[in-house]
Amino acid sequence: MRPGIIWTIFRKEITEALRDWVTLLVLVGLPIVIYPLTAAVMVMVMEHQVAMEDRRIVNVALWGVGAAPLVGWLTPTNNQLKLERWRGIPASLQAELEAGRLQPPTDTHPSSEPFDLRFGLGSLPALPNAVPEDAVLRAAREVVTGRQADAVLIVWPGFDDALQQQALGRVSVYYDSVMPDSALAWSRLSDQLGRFRRHLIKERQRARGLPEGFVTGLEVHEDNVAPIRRQAGDVIGKVLPILLILLSAVGAMMPAADMTSGEKDRATMQTLLCAPVHSLEIVAGKFLAAWAIGVIGTALNVASLSFTLWRVAATAHVHLAAFGTLAAVLGLLLPATWTIAAVFMAVGALARDAKDAGNFHASMLLVVIGLLATTLLPRVELSSWTSFAPLVNLALLIRALLVGNVAVHLIFLTLLSSLAYAGLALALAAWVFGREQILLGSPVSWRMLLRGDVRRPAAPTPGLVLTLFPFTLAGFLYAGLALSQQGLVTILMATQYGVLLLPVVLVAVARRFPLTQTFSLRWPHWRSLLGSVLIGLAASTAVGGLVSRFVRIPDEFQSEFLKLLQLGDNSTPLWMLWLVLAFTPALCEEAFFRGMMLSGLRRWGPWAAIGISALLFSLLHGLFSQLLPSFVLGLVLGYTVWRSGSLYCSILIHILNNGLIATLIWSSHGKDLATKSIPWSPTLAALGIMAIGVALLKAPKPRSDV
């Protein structure tokens, strides 16, 4: 062993590896961008869900007579509990309760005893000797699982007499831990019943003579109506779909890489492409081979995991799922493996060699993991919306099957959307294989696919501007973290000028882009200036009035937005608000989105360029309360620049829009504005003024770069 030779070879290999921009992008760019973005998105979603959950009203079916003190205690609970007497109860049970012939249960139902097998997301409940279910439990389960109520609160006979005699009053709560609304109902009821019990104890402390049950005051019997099989399916359903889809992705990744970039390394791709066959036939055959390998691996994984879980469940005396359910799970993995294999084929074809293919496929795996991670967020379940989310819909459907609670129309929507995504992925793979560069034996890259006509003059490309955005978003997160101890003004100014404006200017100068064309730095026609003034004066009223009719923004988000508009302090001078919230964002955000980004997306057509830039503009604002208003405003600003040919018009609109909002908040000190909605009359008037402003925009003269 000669250390000098080893060091020389190491230096040669590390230099060649780090010289490749693809390796650097995957090694450095992905960890810097993907992890903080994923965390930020998940935090935003969780904050939104928490706010929505706080405002959610749960319906509780109240079975029993009397109980006026308890009902009076629960009724004014911030309007979060809605009690409905006798809702969903069978007539025979109601008669039994009214006659006082039913007695509270004495033994805890077996579903409340957890079997000691934990997966980090819950526990599998079980008991070897099950207690027979009574009629009350069966009736409560039908009410909860049928969504007639989120929980059932039973006040047992003798409750009022027990409280009057300072004895022990008894109630029972029946809920389904698998259903998010039912679990929330139990959480709120448990909290309020505990407070009511403490209230009773304080009242009794004032009296003399302590009968039996004085210290306890109230006995609450909890009964989870979800069968053991559903509880176990819920726990396993959170992990098993993610594991199976990831294993399917790994199983399809290697053959897809070998059949694309591997053939390039072996110099056999050109021979195949020179044969009298269509590119779609080539990609279809390769795809089916990669897909078949992935399906075989998936089937083996399902069989092995099923056997393992069955053995564990048998030890715990729990029946998890029937053979038909597991067969359905395997069937649902087919469109997932189809989509993943097709995407991996397309991505592998873009790679220059096996090393690039490994980097690209690792990036795609991170995307798959990020999508599947959203299924672990609270209250994310299969619905009409999530049934269209790629891969997420299949994972949620598998969980719903294991739990045993899924609607037929959701199965149809999930399968339909999954097949559509699979078809699009296969079409993408066929399109990549049909590129001229592959036919000539040249490697294909993302730059070739996105740069368009090479005869165009030097200008931003879609690939460049779409790559800039995630790095810019990550820059916002890192800058906010680094400056978290500084004031809000410092954070806003640093991120606007340092993260938005400076990078795009440096990129334009370094790439020698014509600044006038790239940033649309043309002096506008006087009509466009006048129209921009009218749009800027009316935009906040028109957009706010329209959005408030379609989306109700929670008070928590409105309060957060108002605090931002006041820069965290009611005493901030007005000139500071205009500088930080009007002039600075107008200059920096317009240069980025309606300057560099709109210029880079221009070759995709006006509506794609304006729509994509507006969507990314809204995502940059982060707050859920500002997504829709920012998107609509972004459409208006993008159309203004496209129509007038001048970035100065959008800057003027941005300044007036933000400045007027800041002035309104400053003059009223933010009082009572969070809950006010704009009436129809000023909304329609503002829309009319905006329409006049848009009509005044004068089209620029034809330009050579369009």
C-alpha positions in Angstrom: 0.0 0.0 0.0 1.5 3.3 -1.2 -0.2 6.3 0.5 1.0 8.6 -2.2 -0.7 6.6 -5.0 -3.9 6.3 -2.9 -4.0 10.1 -2.4 -3.4 10.8 -6.1 -6.3 8.5 -7.1 -8.5 10.0 -4.4 -7.8 13.5 -5.6 -8.4 12.6 -9.2 -11.8 11.0 -8.5 -13.0 13.6 -6.1 -12.1 16.4 -8.5 -13.9 14.7 -11.4 -17.0 14.1 -9.2 -17.2 17.6 -7.9 -16.6 19.1 -11.3 -19.9 17.8 -12.5 -22.7 20.2 -11.9 -25.3 17.4 -11.6 -23.4 15.8 -8.8 -23.1 19.2 -7.0 -26.8 19.9 -7.5 -27.8 16.6 -5.9 -25.1 16.6 -3.2 -25.5 20.2 -2.1 -28.7 21.7 -3.7 -31.2 19.1 -2.7 -30.4 18.9 1.0 -30.4 22.7 1.1 -33.7 23.1 -0.7 -35.9 20.1 -0.2 -35.6 19.5 3.5 -36.4 23.1 4.6 -39.1 23.4 2.0 -40.7 20.1 3.1 -40.6 21.1 6.7 -42.0 24.6 6.0 -44.9 23.1 3.9 -45.7 20.6 6.6 -45.6 23.2 9.3 -47.9 25.4 7.3 -50.3 22.6 6.7 -50.3 21.6 10.4 -50.9 25.2 11.5 -53.8 25.4 9.1 -55.2 22.2 10.4 -54.9 23.3 14.0 -56.6 26.5 13.2 -59.4 24.7 11.4 -59.7 22.2 14.2 -60.0 24.9 16.8 -63.0 26.3 14.9 -64.6 22.9 14.2 -67.9 22.3 16.0 -68.4 18.7 17.1 -71.9 17.2 17.4 -72.6 15.2 20.6 -75.7 13.0 20.9 -77.0 13.3 24.5 -78.9 10.3 25.7 -80.6 10.5 29.1 -83.0 12.6 31.1 -82.4 15.6 33.3 -78.7 16.5 33.9 -79.5 20.2 33.8 -76.3 21.2 35.6 -74.1 19.2 33.2 -75.9 20.4 30.1 -75.7 24.0 31.3 -71.9 23.5 31.9 -71.3 22.0 28.4 -73.5 24.3 26.3 -71.5 27.6 26.5 -68.2 25.9 25.8 -67.1 28.4 23.1 -69.7 26.9 20.8 -67.4 24.0 20.2 -69.8 21.3 21.5 -73.3 21.0 20.0 -75.5 18.8 22.2 -78.5 17.1 20.6 -80.9 15.3 22.9 -81.8 11.7 21.9 -80.2 12.0 18.5 -80.0 8.6 16.7 -81.1 6.5 19.7 -83.4 3.5 19.1 -86.9 4.0 20.6 -86.5 0.9 22.8 -83.3 2.2 24.4 -84.8 5.7 24.9 -87.7 4.1 26.7 -85.4 2.1 28.9 -83.4 5.2 29.8 -86.5 7.3 30.5 -87.9 4.5 32.8 -84.6 4.3 34.6 -84.1 0.6 33.9 -80.6 0.8 32.3 -77.5 0.8 34.5 -74.0 2.1 33.7 -71.4 -0.5 32.7 -69.2 -1.8 35.5 -66.3 -3.3 33.4 -64.1 -1.4 31.0 -64.6 -2.4 27.4 -61.7 -4.4 26.0 -61.0 -1.8 23.4 -59.5 0.5 26.1 -56.8 -2.1 27.0 -53.9 -1.7 24.6 -51.8 -4.6 23.6 -48.1 -3.8 24.2 -47.1 -3.5 20.5 -46.3 0.0 19.5 -45.4 1.4 16.1 -44.7 5.0 17.1 -48.1 6.1 15.7 -50.4 4.3 18.0 -50.9 0.9 19.7 -52.7 -2.2 18.8 -55.5 -2.9 21.3 -56.4 -6.5 22.2 -57.6 -8.7 25.0 -57.6 -12.5 24.8 -61.0 -12.8 26.4 -63.5 -10.4 24.8 -66.5 -9.1 26.7 -69.8 -9.4 24.8 -71.1 -6.1 23.5 -74.3 -4.7 24.9 -77.2 -3.0 23.1 -76.0 0.5 24.2 -72.6 0.0 22.7 -74.0 -1.3 19.4 -76.4 1.6 19.2 -73.8 4.2 20.0 -71.4 2.7 17.4 -74.1 2.9 14.7 -74.6 6.6 15.5 -70.9 7.5 15.5 -69.8 5.4 12.5 -72.9 6.5 10.6 -71.8 10.1 11.3 -75.1 11.1 12.9 -73.0 12.4 15.7 -69.3 12.6 16.5 -69.8 11.1 20.0 -72.5 9.8 22.3 -72.8 11.1 25.8 -75.1 9.0 28.1 -76.4 10.4 31.4 -77.3 7.3 33.3 -80.5 7.2 35.5 -80.2 8.7 38.9 -77.6 11.3 37.8 -79.6 14.3 39.1 -80.4 12.6 42.5 -76.8 11.7 43.0 -75.6 15.3 42.5 -78.3 16.6 44.8 -77.2 14.1 47.5 -73.6 14.9 46.8 -73.0 11.3 45.7 -71.5 9.9 42.6 -73.1 10.8 39.2 -72.3 8.6 36.3 -72.0 9.3 32.5 -70.5 7.4 29.6 -68.9 8.7 26.4 -68.8 6.6 23.3 -66.5 7.6 20.4 -64.5 6.2 17.6 -60.8 6.8 17.9 -60.2 6.1 14.2 -62.5 9.0 13.1 -60.7 12.4 13.6 -63.9 14.3 14.4 -65.0 11.6 16.9 -61.6 11.6 18.6 -61.7 15.4 18.7 -65.2 15.2 20.3 -63.9 12.8 23.0 -60.9 15.1 23.7 -63.2 18.1 24.2 -65.7 16.2 26.3 -63.0 14.7 28.4 -61.6 18.1 29.1 -65.0 19.7 30.0 -66.2 16.7 32.1 -62.9 17.0 34.1 -63.5 20.7 34.7 -67.1 20.0 35.7 -65.9 17.3 38.2 -63.5 19.8 39.7 -66.3 22.3 39.9 -68.5 19.8 41.8 -65.7 19.1 44.3 -65.2 22.8 45.0 -68.9 23.3 45.5 -69.1 20.3 47.9 -66.2 21.6 49.9 -68.4 24.4 51.1 -70.9 21.9 52.6 -70.6 19.8 55.7 -70.9 16.1 56.0 -69.2 14.1 53.3 -71.2 11.2 51.9 -69.6 8.4 49.9 -68.4 9.6 46.5 -67.9 13.1 47.7 -64.2 13.4 46.6 -64.8 11.8 43.2 -67.8 13.8 42.4 -68.2 12.5 38.9 -67.3 9.2 37.3 -66.7 9.3 33.5 -66.9 6.0 31.7 -65.0 6.1 28.3 -65.8 3.5 25.6 -64.1 3.5 22.3 -66.7 2.1 19.9 -64.1 1.4 17.1 -63.7 -2.4 16.9 -60.2 -3.8 17.6 -59.8 -4.6 13.9 -60.4 -1.0 12.8 -58.0 0.4 15.5 -55.3 -2.1 14.4 -56.0 -1.2 10.7 -55.7 2.5 11.5 -52.3 2.0 13.2 -50.9 -0.3 10.5 -52.5 1.7 7.7 -50.4 4.7 8.6 -47.1 2.9 8.0 -47.8 0.0 5.6 -48.9 2.0 2.5 -45.8 4.2 2.7 -43.5 1.3 3.2 -45.0 -0.7 0.3 -45.0 2.2 -2.1 -41.3 3.1 -1.2 -40.3 -0.6 -1.7 -42.1 -0.5 -5.1 -40.2 2.6 -6.1 -36.9 1.0 -5.1 -37.8 -2.1 -7.0 -38.5 -0.2 -10.2 -35.6 2.2 -9.9 -32.7 -0.2 -10.7 -34.2 -1.8 -13.8 -35.4 1.6 -15.1 -31.8 2.9 -14.8 -30.3 -0.1 -16.4 -32.6 0.0 -19.4 -32.0 3.7 -20.1 -28.7 5.1 -18.9 -27.2 1.6 -18.6 -27.7 1.0 -22.3 -26.1 4.4 -23.0 -23.0 3.3 -21.1 -23.0 -0.1 -23.0 -23.5 1.8 -26.3 -26.5 -0.4 -27.2 -29.2 2.3 -27.2 -28.3 3.7 -30.6 -28.5 0.2 -32.2 -32.0 -0.2 -30.8 -33.1 3.2 -31.9 -31.9 2.6 -35.4 -34.1 -0.4 -35.8 -37.4 0.1 -37.8 -39.5 0.5 -34.6 -41.4 3.5 -33.1 -40.1 5.2 -30.0 -43.4 4.5 -28.3 -42.9 0.7 -28.9 -39.4 0.9 -27.5 -40.4 2.7 -24.3 -43.5 0.5 -23.9 -41.4 -2.6 -24.0 -38.8 -1.3 -21.6 -41.5 0.1 -19.4 -43.3 -3.2 -19.1 -40.1 -5.0 -18.2 -39.2 -2.5 -15.5 -42.8 -2.5 -14.3 -43.0 -6.3 -14.2 -39.9 -6.4 -12.0 -41.3 -3.8 -9.7 -44.6 -5.7 -9.5 -42.9 -9.0 -8.6 -40.9 -7.3 -5.9 -44.1 -5.6 -4.6 -46.0 -8.8 -4.5 -43.2 -10.5 -2.6 -43.1 -7.6 -0.1 -46.9 -7.7 0.4 -46.8 -11.5 0.9 -43.9 -11.3 3.4 -45.3 -8.3 5.4 -48.8 -9.9 5.4 -47.4 -13.1 6.9 -45.4 -11.2 9.5 -48.4 -9.1 10.5 -50.6 -12.1 10.7 -48.2 -13.8 13.0 -48.0 -10.8 15.3 -51.8 -10.3 15.2 -52.3 -14.0 16.1 -50.1 -13.6 19.1 -52.2 -10.5 20.1 -55.5 -12.3 19.3 -56.3 -9.6 16.7 -57.8 -10.3 13.3 -56.3 -7.6 11.1 -57.5 -8.0 7.5 -59.1 -10.6 5.3 -57.3 -12.1 2.3 -59.6 -10.1 0.0 -58.4 -6.8 1.6 -54.7 -7.7 1.1 -55.5 -8.6 -2.5 -57.1 -5.2 -3.0 -54.0 -3.6 -1.5 -51.8 -5.4 -4.0 -54.1 -4.3 -6.8 -53.9 -0.7 -5.7 -50.1 -0.9 -5.8 -50.3 -1.7 -9.5 -51.1 1.9 -10.7 -48.5 3.2 -8.1 -45.8 1.0 -9.6 -47.0 1.9 -13.1 -46.6 5.6 -12.4 -43.2 5.3 -10.6 -41.7 3.0 -13.3 -42.8 5.3 -16.1 -41.4 8.4 -14.4 -38.1 6.6 -13.6 -37.9 5.6 -17.3 -38.3 9.2 -18.4 -35.8 10.5 -15.8 -33.3 7.7 -16.6 -33.4 8.7 -20.3 -32.4 12.2 -19.4 -29.3 11.0 -17.7 -26.0 11.1 -19.5 -24.7 8.0 -17.8 -25.4 5.7 -14.8 -24.0 8.2 -12.4 -26.4 10.9 -13.5 -29.2 8.3 -13.4 -28.5 7.5 -9.8 -28.5 11.2 -8.9 -31.8 11.8 -10.8 -33.5 8.8 -9.3 -32.4 9.7 -5.8 -34.0 13.1 -6.3 -37.2 11.4 -7.5 -37.2 9.2 -4.4 -37.0 12.3 -2.2 -40.1 13.7 -4.1 -41.9 10.4 -3.5 -41.0 10.4 0.2 -42.2 14.0 0.5 -45.5 13.2 -1.0 -46.1 10.1 1.2 -45.0 12.0 4.3 -48.1 14.2 4.0 -50.3 11.2 4.8 -48.8 11.2 8.3 -50.2 14.6 9.0 -53.2 14.8 11.4 -56.6 14.8 9.8 -55.3 13.9 6.3 -57.7 11.2 5.1 -59.2 10.1 1.8 -61.6 12.7 0.5 -62.8 14.2 -2.8 -59.8 16.5 -2.8 -57.0 14.0 -1.7 -58.3 11.4 -4.1 -56.6 13.4 -6.9 -53.2 13.8 -5.2 -50.7 11.5 -6.9 -49.5 8.5 -4.8 -51.0 10.2 -1.7 -54.4 9.1 -2.8 -53.3 5.4 -3.1 -51.7 5.4 0.3 -54.8 6.9 1.9 -57.0 4.4 0.0 -55.0 1.5 1.3 -55.3 2.9 4.8 -59.1 3.3 4.4 -59.3 -0.3 3.2 -57.4 -1.6 6.2 -59.6 0.4 8.5 -62.7 -0.8 6.7 -64.3 2.6 6.1 -64.2 3.9 2.5 -66.8 5.3 0.1 -67.3 3.7 -3.3 -67.1 7.0 -5.2 -63.7 7.8 -3.5 -62.4 4.4 -4.8 -63.5 5.3 -8.3 -62.0 8.8 -8.2 -58.7 7.5 -6.8 -58.4 4.8 -9.4 -59.4 7.2 -12.2 -56.9 9.9 -11.2 -54.1 7.3 -10.6 -54.6 5.8 -14.1 -54.5 9.3 -15.5 -51.2 10.0 -13.8 -49.8 6.7 -14.9 -50.8 7.5 -18.5 -49.2 10.9 -18.3 -46.0 9.4 -16.9 -45.9 6.9 -19.7 -46.5 9.6 -22.3 -43.6 11.6 -20.7 -41.3 8.6 -21.0 -42.3 8.1 -24.7 -41.8 11.8 -25.4 -38.3 11.8 -23.9 -37.4 8.7 -26.0 -38.6 10.5 -29.1 -36.3 13.4 -28.7 -33.9 14.0 -31.6 -30.9 14.1 -29.3 -31.4 10.4 -28.3 -31.8 9.4 -31.9 -28.5 11.0 -32.7 -26.9 9.3 -29.7 -26.5 12.4 -27.6 -27.3 12.5 -23.9 -30.5 14.4 -23.0 -30.6 16.8 -20.1 -33.3 18.9 -18.5 -31.7 22.0 -20.1 -32.3 20.6 -23.5 -36.0 19.9 -22.7 -36.6 23.3 -21.3 -34.5 25.7 -23.2 -36.6 25.7 -26.4 -35.3 27.1 -29.6 -31.5 27.3 -29.5 -31.6 30.1 -32.1 -33.2 32.5 -29.7 -31.0 35.3 -28.3 -29.6 35.0 -24.8 -32.5 35.2 -22.4 -33.7 33.4 -19.3 -35.1 29.9 -19.9 -38.0 28.2 -18.1 -35.6 25.7 -16.6 -33.5 28.5 -15.1 -36.3 30.5 -13.6 -38.1 27.4 -12.2 -34.8 26.3 -10.6 -34.3 29.7 -9.1 -37.7 29.7 -7.3 -37.1 26.7 -4.8 -33.6 28.1 -4.0 -35.2 31.5 -3.4 -37.8 30.0 -1.2 -35.2 28.1 0.8 -33.2 31.4 1.1 -36.2 33.0 2.7 -36.4 30.2 5.3 -32.7 30.3 6.1 -32.5 34.1 6.2 -35.5 34.1 8.5 -33.9 31.6 10.8 -30.5 33.4 10.8 -32.2 36.8 11.6 -34.8 35.4 14.0 -33.4 37.5 16.8 -33.6 40.7 14.8 -36.6 42.9 14.2 -39.3 42.2 11.7 -38.2 45.2 9.6 -34.6 43.8 9.4 -35.9 40.4 8.3 -38.2 41.8 5.6 -35.6 44.2 4.2 -32.8 41.5 4.2 -34.9 38.9 2.5 -36.4 41.2 -0.1 -33.2 42.8 -1.3 -30.7 40.0 -0.4 -32.8 36.9 -1.4 -35.1 38.2 -4.1 -33.5 41.2 -5.9 -29.8 40.6 -5.6 -29.7 37.0 -7.0 -31.7 37.7 -10.1 -29.6 40.8 -10.9 -26.4 38.8 -10.5 -27.7 36.0 -12.6 -28.8 38.4 -15.4 -25.4 40.1 -15.4 -23.4 36.8 -15.1 -25.4 35.2 -18.0 -25.2 38.5 -20.0 -29.0 38.7 -20.4 -30.2 42.0 -22.0 -31.5 43.8 -18.9 -34.0 45.9 -20.8 -35.7 42.8 -22.3 -35.2 40.5 -19.2 -36.8 42.9 -16.8 -39.1 44.8 -19.2 -37.4 48.1 -18.4 -39.3 50.2 -20.9 -41.0 53.5 -20.2 -44.8 52.8 -20.6 -47.3 54.7 -22.6 -49.2 57.4 -20.7 -52.4 55.3 -21.0 -50.7 52.4 -19.3 -49.5 54.6 -16.5 -53.0 56.0 -16.0 -54.5 52.5 -16.1 -51.9 51.2 -13.6 -52.9 54.0 -11.2 -56.6 53.0 -11.4 -55.8 49.3 -11.0 -53.5 50.0 -8.0 -56.1 52.2 -6.3 -58.9 49.6 -6.7 -57.1 46.3 -6.5 -57.2 45.8 -2.7 -60.9 46.5 -2.5 -61.8 44.4 -5.6 -59.7 41.4 -4.8 -60.5 41.5 -1.1 -64.2 41.8 -1.8 -64.3 38.9 -4.2 -62.0 36.5 -2.2 -64.0 37.1 1.0 -67.1 35.8 -0.8 -65.5 32.5 -1.7 -63.1 31.7 1.1 -63.6 32.5 4.8 -60.2 33.2 6.3 -59.9 32.1 10.0 -59.5 34.9 12.5 -56.1 33.5 13.6 -54.7 34.0 10.1 -56.2 37.4 9.7 -54.7 38.5 13.1 -51.3 37.2 12.0 -51.6 39.1 8.7 -52.6 42.3 10.5 -49.7 42.0 12.8 -47.4 41.8 9.8 -49.0 44.8 8.2 -48.3 46.8 11.4 -44.7 45.4 11.5 -45.5 44.0 14.9 -46.0 47.4 16.5 -49.0 49.8 16.4 -46.6 52.7 16.8 -44.7 52.2 13.6 -44.7 55.5 11.6 -46.6 55.5 8.3 -43.5 56.3 6.2 -41.8 53.2 7.5 -44.8 51.1 6.5 -44.7 52.5 3.0 -41.0 51.9 2.7 -41.0 48.3 4.1 -44.4 47.1 2.9 -45.0 49.0 -0.3 -41.8 50.3 -2.1 -39.5 47.4 -1.1 -41.8 44.5 -2.1 -42.9 46.3 -5.2 -39.3 46.7 -6.5 -38.0 43.3 -5.4 -40.9 41.0 -6.0 -41.8 42.6 -9.4 -38.2 42.3 -10.5 -38.2 38.6 -9.6 -41.7 37.5 -10.7 -42.8 39.9 -13.4 -39.2 40.5 -14.5 -36.9 37.5 -14.6 -39.6 34.8 -14.2 -42.1 36.2 -16.6 -39.3 36.7 -19.2 -38.1 33.1 -18.7 -41.6 31.6 -19.1 -42.6 33.8 -22.0 -41.9 31.2 -24.6 -44.6 29.0 -23.0 -47.2 31.5 -24.0 -49.0 34.3 -22.2 -51.4 32.3 -20.0 -48.9 29.7 -18.9 -46.3 32.4 -18.1 -48.8 34.7 -16.2 -50.4 31.8 -14.4 -47.3 30.0 -13.3 -45.6 33.3 -12.1 -48.8 34.2 -10.2 -48.9 30.8 -8.6 -45.3 30.9 -7.4 -45.9 34.5 -6.3 -48.7 33.4 -4.0 -46.7 30.5 -2.6 -43.9 32.9 -1.7 -46.2 34.8 0.7 -46.6 31.6 2.8 -49.6 32.5 4.8 -52.7 30.5 3.9 -54.8 33.6 4.3 -52.8 35.2 1.4 -52.6 32.4 -1.1 -55.8 33.2 -3.1 -55.6 37.0 -2.9 -51.9 36.9 -3.9 -52.6 34.6 -6.8 -55.4 36.9 -8.1 -53.2 40.0 -7.7 -50.3 38.1 -9.4 -52.6 37.4 -12.4 -53.4 41.1 -12.6 -49.8 42.2 -12.3 -48.6 39.6 -14.8 -51.2 40.7 -17.4 -50.3 44.3 -16.9 -46.7 43.7 -17.7 -47.5 41.5 -20.6 -50.0 44.0 -22.0 -48.0 47.2 -21.3 -44.6 45.8 -21.9 -43.2 47.7 -18.8 -42.3 46.5 -15.4 -42.8 50.0 -14.1 -46.6 49.6 -14.4 -46.7 46.5 -12.1 -44.3 48.2 -9.7 -46.7 51.2 -9.5 -49.7 48.9 -9.0 -47.9 47.0 -6.3 -46.9 50.2 -4.4 -50.4 51.6 -4.4 -52.0 48.3 -3.4 -49.8 47.6 -0.5 -49.5 51.2 0.5 -53.2 51.8 0.7 -53.7 48.6 2.8 -50.9 49.6 5.2 -52.4 53.1 5.5 -55.9 51.7 6.3 -54.5 49.4 9.0 -52.3 52.2 10.4 -55.2 54.7 10.6 -57.5 52.3 12.3 -54.8 50.6 14.4 -56.1 47.2 13.1 -59.2 47.4 15.2 -62.2 45.4 14.1 -60.8 45.0 10.6 -60.1 41.3 10.9 -63.7 40.4 11.0 -65.1 43.0 8.5 -66.0 42.0 5.0 -66.2 44.5 2.1 -69.8 45.1 1.0 -70.9 44.4 -2.6 -71.3 48.1 -3.6 -67.6 49.1 -3.1 -66.5 45.8 -4.4 -68.4 46.2 -7.7 -67.3 49.8 -7.9 -63.6 48.8 -7.5 -64.1 46.1 -10.1 -65.4 48.7 -12.5 -62.4 50.9 -11.9 -60.0 48.0 -12.4 -61.8 47.1 -15.7 -61.3 50.7 -16.9 -57.6 50.5 -15.9 -57.1 47.3 -17.7 -58.8 48.7 -20.8 -56.4 51.7 -20.8 -53.3 49.5 -20.9 -51.7 50.0 -24.3 -50.1 47.1 -26.1 -46.4 47.6 -26.8 -44.9 47.6 -30.2 -43.8 44.2 -31.6 -40.5 43.1 -30.2 -38.0 40.7 -31.5 -37.7 38.7 -28.2 -41.4 37.7 -28.0 
